[in-house]
Amino acid sequence: MKYFVLLFILCLFGFMVAAMRIEINRSGRAISQVQNEVEIKEARNQYLELEIARLSGPQHVTAYAQEKLGLVPAKPHEIIILDDK
């Protein structure tokens, strides 16, 4: 009877160790997947920040105004400055 209890405790301990290792592996995979998602989103964010900087530059705004809106730069003799007085 004494050996049966000892064997039962040993088997229970082995089962607990195996269950813990399985859970640790599962958690490790989940962490790895989340880290990959974070890296992808950071790279996408960096790309979008560069795209914003490119699109908001004066050359792009001028080209867009000329091509899409038909605007042209004013000639110096066409500019009139009004005083706020």
DADATA-V413458 format. One record per helix or strand. SS is the DSSP state (H for helix, E for strand). FROM is the first residue (numbers start at 0). TO is the last residue. If there is no record, write none. Layout:
BEGIN
ss=SS from=FROM to=TO
ss=SS from=FROM to=TO
END
This chain:
BEGIN
ss=H from=1 to=54
ss=H from=57 to=66
ss=H from=75 to=77
END
